[in-house]
Amino acid sequence: MTPGTKLGPYEILAAVGAGGMGEVYRARDTRLDRTVAIKILPDHASDRAELRERFEREARTELLEGETLAQRLRKGPLPLDQVMRYAIRIGEHPK
């Protein structure tokens, strides 16, 4: 999708990333005039109940502004205490 594409009340602003669970875009909700994240589930995943459930869990998360982990790591290694906090948070989420 390209910037300017409309999906119902949402206008695509930019691609954020892509992975096994689909593509994520930064978009503007034109009804509420706010920035949101839109995730597009790939066709192959829509047939599998466990992938649809994972997709729905991820859809309940908010769009957070900031840098990606890759961008942060270009500045140098993360402090160990920060790595541990991230690891604990990641481990707490169901797969």
Backbone hydrogen bonds in HBPLUS format (Angstrom, degrees):
<---DONOR---> <-ACCEPTOR-->    atom                        ^
c    i                          cat <-CA-CA->   ^        H-A-AA   ^      H-
h    n   atom  resd res      DA  || num        DHA   H-A  angle D-A-AA Bond
n    s   type  num  typ     dist DA aas  dist angle  dist       angle   num
A0005-THR N   A0002-THR O   3.05 MM   3  5.84 161.9  2.09 146.5 148.7     1
A0004-GLY N   A0012-ILE O   2.78 MM   8  5.36 168.3  1.79 151.7 150.9     2
A0012-ILE N   A0005-THR O   2.80 MM   7  5.30 169.3  1.82 165.3 166.8     3
A0007-LEU N   A0010-TYR O   2.78 MM   3  5.07 163.3  1.81 150.6 156.4     4
A0010-TYR N   A0007-LEU O   2.97 MM   3  5.07 164.1  2.00 124.8 126.1     5
A0030-THR N   A0009-PRO O   2.86 MM  21  5.49 167.1  1.88 164.0 163.4     6
A0011-GLU N   A0028-ARG O   2.95 MM  17  5.17 155.3  2.01 138.6 146.4     7
A0028-ARG N   A0011-GLU O   2.85 MM  17  5.17 151.8  1.93 138.1 146.7     8
A0013-LEU N   A0026-ARG O   2.75 MM  13  5.47 166.2  1.77 151.5 151.2     9
A0014-ALA N   A0026-ARG O   3.23 MM  12  5.27 156.5  2.28 138.4 140.3    10
A0026-ARG N   A0014-ALA O   2.78 MM  12  5.27 161.0  1.81 160.3 166.1    11
A0016-VAL N   A0024-VAL O   2.79 MM   8  5.38 169.0  1.81 147.2 144.6    12
A0017-GLY N   A0024-VAL O   3.31 MM   7  5.30 159.1  2.36 133.7 134.6    13
A0024-VAL N   A0017-GLY O   2.77 MM   7  5.30 173.5  1.78 161.2 160.5    14
A0019-GLY N   A0022-GLY O   2.89 MM   3  5.47 152.7  1.97 150.7 159.8    15
A0022-GLY N   A0019-GLY O   3.16 MM   3  5.47 162.8  2.19 116.3 116.7    16
A0023-GLU N   A0040-ILE O   3.16 MM  17  5.27 145.7  2.29 137.1 142.9    17
A0040-ILE N   A0023-GLU O   2.81 MM  17  5.27 159.8  1.85 154.7 161.1    18
A0025-TYR N   A0038-ILE O   2.74 MM  13  5.10 156.1  1.79 149.9 158.4    19
A0038-ILE N   A0025-TYR O   2.82 MM  13  5.10 162.8  1.85 150.8 156.3    20
A0027-ALA N   A0036-VAL O   2.90 MM   9  5.31 166.1  1.92 155.1 154.9    21
A0036-VAL N   A0027-ALA O   2.82 MM   9  5.31 164.4  1.85 146.5 150.6    22
A0029-ASP N   A0034-ARG O   2.79 MM   5  5.41 165.9  1.81 170.4 169.9    23
A0033-ASP N   A0029-ASP O   2.70 MM   4  5.38 121.9  2.03 146.4 162.7    24
A0045-ALA N   A0042-PRO O   3.02 MM   3  5.54 144.2  2.15 113.7 123.7    25
A0046-SER N   A0043-ASP O   3.17 MM   3  5.40 141.5  2.33 104.5 114.9    26
A0048-ARG N   A0045-ALA O   3.31 MM   3  5.66 159.2  2.35 110.4 116.1    27
A0051-LEU N   A0048-ARG O   3.12 MM   3  5.46 124.4  2.45 104.8 118.4    28
A0052-ARG N   A0048-ARG O   2.99 MM   4  6.32 155.1  2.06 154.3 162.3    29
A0053-GLU N   A0049-ALA O   2.91 MM   4  6.15 156.2  1.97 151.8 158.2    30
A0054-ARG N   A0050-GLU O   3.06 MM   4  6.23 156.4  2.12 138.0 144.2    31
A0055-PHE N   A0051-LEU O   2.89 MM   4  6.03 159.0  1.93 145.6 151.8    32
A0056-GLU N   A0052-ARG O   2.91 MM   4  6.17 155.2  1.97 146.4 152.7    33
A0057-ARG N   A0053-GLU O   2.97 MM   4  6.27 153.2  2.04 148.2 155.2    34
A0058-GLU N   A0054-ARG O   2.92 MM   4  6.21 163.6  1.95 154.1 158.4    35
A0059-ALA N   A0055-PHE O   2.88 MM   4  6.08 139.7  2.05 142.6 154.6    36
A0060-ARG N   A0057-ARG O   3.19 MM   3  5.56 152.8  2.27 106.3 114.2    37
A0061-THR N   A0058-GLU O   3.13 MM   3  5.64 166.8  2.15 117.4 119.8    38
A0072-ARG N   A0068-THR O   3.01 MM   4  6.32 159.3  2.06 150.4 156.0    39
A0073-LEU N   A0069-LEU O   2.88 MM   4  6.10 158.5  1.93 155.3 160.8    40
A0074-ARG N   A0070-ALA O   3.24 MM   4  6.47 133.9  2.46 140.1 150.5    41
A0074-ARG N   A0071-GLN O   3.30 MM   3  5.38 137.4  2.50  96.2 107.3    42
A0075-LYS N   A0072-ARG O   3.05 MM   3  5.60 153.5  2.12 112.3 120.1    43
A0076-GLY N   A0073-LEU O   3.02 MM   3  5.12 152.7  2.10 102.6 111.3    44
A0082-GLN N   A0079-PRO O   3.02 MM   3  5.41 125.1  2.33 108.4 122.1    45
A0083-VAL N   A0079-PRO O   3.06 MM   4  6.41 157.6  2.11 154.3 161.4    46
A0084-MET N   A0080-LEU O   2.93 MM   4  6.18 158.7  1.97 154.6 159.9    47
A0085-ARG N   A0081-ASP O   3.09 MM   4  6.31 153.7  2.16 139.7 146.2    48
A0086-TYR N   A0082-GLN O   2.99 MM   4  6.28 162.4  2.03 152.3 156.6    49
A0087-ALA N   A0083-VAL O   2.90 MM   4  6.11 161.9  1.93 151.1 156.5    50
A0088-ILE N   A0084-MET O   2.95 MM   4  6.13 159.3  2.00 150.5 155.3    51
A0089-ARG N   A0085-ARG O   3.05 MM   4  6.27 163.3  2.08 149.1 153.6    52
A0090-ILE N   A0086-TYR O   2.90 MM   4  6.11 161.6  1.94 155.5 160.6    53
A0091-GLY N   A0087-ALA O   2.93 MM   4  6.05 159.6  1.98 146.7 152.6    54
A0092-GLU N   A0088-ILE O   3.07 MM   4  6.23 131.9  2.31 141.9 153.6    55
A0093-HIS N   A0090-ILE O   3.27 MM   3  5.66 150.7  2.36 108.0 115.5    56
